[in-house]
C-alpha cells in the first residue's frame, strides 16, 4: 500500500490498515485486548488539530493483569533458545517492513514530525530487529582460569524477567523497539507504557507484533501494553515485579523514576534530556557545519533529545557563519509535515507552544540578542495552533535559560577563541547526551574525543548532534541518566550476570590456600 499525502488518502484508511478502531482499549497482554477500565485519553494531531481516536486508559486492575501475564509468560519464554527468540524478532522486522508506510504516516500525523522522519523511525525499528537477530546468537560470557587446580570458571547471562518500557512522544515507536527487541532475544518479557500524547501509534505496533506472535504460538504475555497517564508510570516504577524499568523522557521524570526504582533496589535504564552543542572550528568546512547545524536545530521541530541547542563558534568565522545561518533559516518551510516540501512541522501540543513562548521571553529578559525572530504561526494551514517559527539568539552559556533544555526549535549562538574554552563551554551544562565538533584539523578532532574532551555519551566529528546509528550504544551522562540502548553490548542491561565455578576434581581445595579439615 503506497501512501502519499498528495493522494488525499483519508487517515481513517490508514487506521483501518493498522487495526485501529474508533475507540480502543489501552491494555493488552499480547494478542488479547483487555477491558482497561480507566479514563478516556483522546489523541489529537498537532498537524491539523483533528481527533485521531480515543483510548481507554488502564486502571490498577488491568495494569496488574498485564504485569501478571508477563510474569507467567516469562517462565516459558526464557526457556526458548535465544536463536529461536531471534527468529521471532526477525519476523517482527518483516512485519514492520510490510506496514512501514502506513505506520510511518501515522507516526508523522500523531506526533507532527515530517513524513520522511516518520518513515525513518519505522526503519529504525526494522534495523534494530536486524541487529537483535544477530545478537541472539552472540550473548557471550567469559571463561576464566581458576587459581584452584582442576576447577573451571566462567560467566553466563540470564534474563531479568519483566522489563518495563516508558517511552516519550517524540519517538512514539522507535525507542520501544530499541528496548523490546533486545529484551526479547535476551529472554525477557516486556510491558510498554507509551506516551499518553501518542497512544495510537503504540496500539498500531501492538497489532503488528501480535500477528507475528499469534502465528508462532509465542506465550501470551511476552509483549504487553498499558496506556495510561503519570500514575501508570508510577505504578511501574514502584512495582517489584518489574526488575528493570527503561524510561525515556525529561530529566525531571527520570529523577522520579530513578528514585522510585532505587527505593526497591531495582534497575533503571534512563535516557533523559540533552543540551547538545556543536563546536564550529576555524578549520571547519562551513557548508557541512551549516547543514548539520540547521537540521540538528529544526529537525522534529527541536523535539529530539539529540537536538542541537547551542553553537559554539570560533571568533574568526563567527560572523561569516552567522550570515550563512540566517540565510538558511529564511529558506525553511514550516507546515504540514506530510508534505515533502516542509522542513519543519508543529510542536506536539499547546503545552509545548506555551513552553516555547516562555523560553523566548526568558532569553530576551536575560539579554539575548535575537538573530532570527521566533513566534507562533497563525492563519491558513496553522489552525492547530502548534506551529512556531525556529529562532536564533546570541547568548551567554551560563545563563539559566541556556543551561535548561527547552524542547523547541530555539538555537543559541556563542563565540570562543581557544578550543579548550569551547570544550569547557560544551561541557558546562547539566546534561551530557550528544556533542559534535566541525573541524578538518586532526589534532582538534582528537582533542575533542580525548579524556579532556567532550563529557557526553556521544561525541561526533563533522556530523551533527542529531540522530544516532543503531549499531552503537546510545545514551549520555550526567542528567541524561547514564543509560545505554541499542547496539554494542547494551544487551547486558537486560540480563543478570552469573559467575560459575565447576570443581571436577576428587578434592575440595579452597581459595588463597586456606586449609580446612574435618
Buried (B, 14 or more C-beta within 10 A) or exposed (E): EEBEBEEEBEBEEBBEBBBBEEEBBBBBBBBEBBEBBBEEBEBBBBBBBEEBBBBBBBBEEBBBBBBBBBBBBBEBBBEBEBEEBBBBBBBBBEBBBEBBBBBBBBBBBBBBBBBEBBBBBBBBBBBBBBBBBEBBEEBEBEEEEBEBEEBBBBEBBBBBBBBBBBBBBBBBBBBBBBBBBBBBBBBBBBBBBBBBBBBBBBBBBBBBBBBBBEEEEBBBBBBBBBBBBEBBBBBBBBBEBBBBBBBBBBBEBBBBBBEBBEEEEBBBBBBBBBBBBBBBBBBBBBEBBBBBBBBBBBBBBBBBBBBBBBBBBBEEBBEEBBEBBEEBBEEBEBBBBBBEEBBBBBBBBBEBBEBBBEBBEBBBEBEBEEBBEBEBBEEEBBEBBBBBBBBBBBBEBEBEBBEBBBBBBBBBBBBBEEBEEBBBBBBBBEBBBBBBBBBEBEEBBEBBBEEEBBBBBBBBBBBBBBBBEBEBBBBBBBBBBBBBBBBEEBBBBBBBEEEEEEBEEEEEBEEEEEEEEE
